[in-house]
């Protein structure tokens, strides 16, 4: 069997949890941005989401290899870029899109095998 596929099967639950953790932390950061530095509901929601992401990250390490799972945290940058663009109406440049593609490729290559 292909080592990449074998690694995905071996670490599948950890991978799902780590991507969920990256999503939660990116959402938390977006809510922090939306709070405009004030103590309000958005800030509290942001702390809650970020905290849930941290808990998911800790739990995910139980279900996979560190060398596979940790690089997947960089997917949080991808989520943050899309949240910034779609929800906060931030402008994306060509460099942003190229960098995002490189992050995705890099996370897949680095995290693609632990043998």
Secondary structure, 3 states (H helix, E strand, C coil): CCHHHHHHHHCHHHHHHHHHHHHHHHHHHHHHHHCCCCCCHHHHHHHHHHHHHHHHHHHHHHHCCHHHHHHHHHHHHHHHHHHHHHCCCCCCCHHHHHHHHHHHHHHHHHCCCCC
